[in-house]
């Protein structure tokens, strides 16, 4: 009797394991199924070598086309203008619900600050997989103050960037902040950098410029697009038609 119970118990575990495996492998493979992206999803090409070509933004409604190569899922995004964008996405990324927009925003204050904030920002990015925006500034620099007041601390910008991890660093606040400036190869004030994903190489973006002797910042939509990587072909002033 005891052996029979043990065998039954083992059989139940085996059956549950097989069912769980089948559920995981069969996730999101029903053609026509709609998946709302729980966070920013990397989009890979449909053909070898299946390189990443961009991202589907958080909240995108992705239609499942079918099973793709390399255990990925073939999805389609229909845009408001009628276009159809197809790509391959990692199964785990589509299945994950651990990074909803509200969770990232809840753990993300308006701006982290200096060396202590740097550690917190990096930790939050590792959990959220969202871009990290870094603003290097100095209290005495008028251009930094202008950029902060006109754009980075603007409520409309903050509303649009609530799911972006944000960090501002003043290298003159201490030795640790100075080391961060050297680590990120700071050359001038103001400097704005974006780390697109954890451990990625930082890229420089222009959120400040001079035009006809006046300080300028680009439109908020351009600034947010620069952080998210969707604004890559225009200079900041081209968005305002006031090239210096």
N, C-alpha and C positions, 0 to 999 in steps of 0.2 A: 504493500500500500504506500509506504514511504517512497519507494523508488518510482512508483507511478506518479505520485504528486510532484516529485522532482522533475521527472520527464515532462510532465504537463507544463510545469513552470518554465522549463527551458524552451519548450515549444512555443509558449506564449511570447517569451522574450524574442525568439527568432522571428516569429510572425510580425511582432510589432516593429522590429528592426527593418525587416523587408518592406513593410508598408511605409515606414518613415522614409526609407531610401527611395522608394518608388514615388512618394509624394514630392520629395525634394527634386528628383530628376525630372519629374513630369510637370514641375512648376512652370507656369506661364508659357505653355506650348500649344494652347488651344487657339487656332487661327481665329481672328476676329475679337479675341479677348482684349479689353482695354485695361491698361495698367497706368495709374497715375504715378509719375516718378516721385519717389519719396524724398529724393535729394538730387543734386546734380549728377547726371549719369554720363559717363564717358561713352562716346559713339565711335565705333570702329568701322572700317570699310568692309564692304561685302566680299571683296576679293583678296586673295593672298597679297601681302603678308598680314592682312587684317590689322592695319595700323590705326591708331586712334586719330580721328580727324576733327574732333570737336566734342561738344557736350550737348545733351538734352537738358534744358533747364528744369529746376525743381517745379513740380506741378504739371509738367508736360503730360498730355494724354497720348500714350503710346499704344498703337494697335499691334497686336502680335500677328506676324506673318507666318512664323513657324520656327522650327529648330534650325539653328545656324551651325557653322563650323566651330571647332574648338570648344564645344559645350556652351556656346553662346546662344542668345535668342535673337532672331531676326525680327525687328520691329519697324513700324512705319509711323511717322508723324505727319499729320495733315495740317498745313498752315492755313491761317485765315484767308490768304489770297489764293487758295486752291492748289498750292504746290504740295508735292508728296516727297518727304525725305525719309529714306530707308537706311538703316544701319544695323550693325550687330552690337549687342550689349551683353555684358557679363551677367550670368544668371544670378549671382550673389548680389549684384548691385540692384537688380530689379526686385529681388526678394526682400531686401533689407527694408525694415521699417523703423530702424533705430535712429534715423537722422531726419525726422520730419522738420519742416520749416520752423514750427513753433519751438521745438526743443533747442535748435541752434540759437534762435533769437533769445530764448529765455536764459541761456548760458552766456550770452554775449552782451556785455555792457556797451554803452555808446562807444567808448574807446578804452582799450588797455593802455597803460602808460609805463614807459621806461623799462628797466631791466626786469623788475618783478612782473610787470605786465607782459613782457616778451615771453617768459616761460608759460604764463597762463594762456596767452594767445596761441602759442605753438601746440599746447596740450588740447585746446579747444578745436584747433584746425584738424588735429589728428583724429578727433572724434567725429567732426562734422564733414570733413572733406571739402569744405568751402574755401574760397580764395582768402588769402591773408593780405591786407593792405597795410603797408608800413609808411608812416610819414615821419621823416627826419626834419627837425625844426630847431630854431634857436630863438630865445626870447627877444633878442635885440634885432633880429632880422625882419625888416618891414615886409618883405615878400612872403615870408612864412606867416606873419600875422594876417596879411591880406588873404592868402590862400585858405587859412583856417576860418576866418570870419565869413568870407564870401562863398565858400564851397563846402569844405569838410565839416564845418559845424552848422551848415544850413539844414534846417529841419527836413526839407524835401529830399536832400541828399541822404540824410540819416534814415529817412523812411525807406528809400530805395535800397539802401545798403544794410538793412537790418540783418540780413543773412550772410553778410560779409564779415569776417573776423578783422577787426580794426585795431591798429597799434600805432601810437605816436611816441617817438623817442627824442629826447633832448640830450645829445652827447655831452653837454656841459653840466649835467646834473650829477655826474659821478664817474668813477673809474669803470664800473661795469657798463655804463651807458657808452663810454668812450670805446670800450672793447667791441661793443655791438656796432658802432660806427665803422670801426676798422674791419670787422667781420663782413659787413655789407658793402665795404669799399666806398664809403661816403666821400663825395668830391665837392659837393656844393649844397647850399641851402636855397630854397627848400628842395628836398628829394622825396619822391614818392615811388615806392617799389611794390610789386605784387608777386607773391608766392602762390602760384596757381593751385598747388596741391602739396601735401606734406613732403618735405625734403626736395622739392623742385628748385631749380635755379631761379633766383629772383629776376624779374624783368622790370626795366625802368619804364614809367609812363609819365607823360607830360600833362600836368594839371594846372600849370601856371605859365604865362608868357607875357611879353610886353608888346603892345600895339600902339604905334604913334605916340610913344612916350608915356603910355598909361599901362598900369598893371591890369591883367585880365585873367579870368578863369573860363574854361569852356562851359557849354551848357551842361546841366546836370545829367541829361540823358547820355551825352558823350562821355562824361566822367565815369558813370556807372558802366557803360559799355567798355571803356578802357580797362577797368578793373576786371570785368568778366571775360575780356578777351574777344569781344564782338566788334570793337572799334579798332581796326588795325591799319586802315588805308588812308585815313585823313589826319592832317595835322589839327591841333586844337582850334586854331584860328579859322580853319576851313568850315568848321561847324557854325561859326558866327559870321563868316564872310568878311573878316576884317584882318586880312593878312598883314603883318607888320612890314 
